[in-house]
Amino acid sequence: MSERGTSNRSSAIAAAVILGVTGLVFYYMPAMMMSLSEVSPWLSYALGIFFVLAFFAVFWLRGKRQQKREENGD
């Protein structure tokens, strides 16, 4: 298999894993937020904000890593 084909396949697998894990987290998030809201509503807000920002941060970091890899010629 060519280098480009392997890279595309690995990118697709990584994206599928990231989306799968994120889907599970977002599926259970309402239950987590409800249990945290018994302690403090602000904690449940912070949890929601954290997971939404983390979703975008993962893809941002992956893009930075791929850009760095391309600059190094790997």
Secondary structure, 3 states (H helix, E strand, C coil): CCHHHHHHHHHHHHHHHHHHHHHHHHHHHHHHHHHHHHHCHHHHHHHHHHHHHHHHHHHHHHHHHHHHHHHHCC
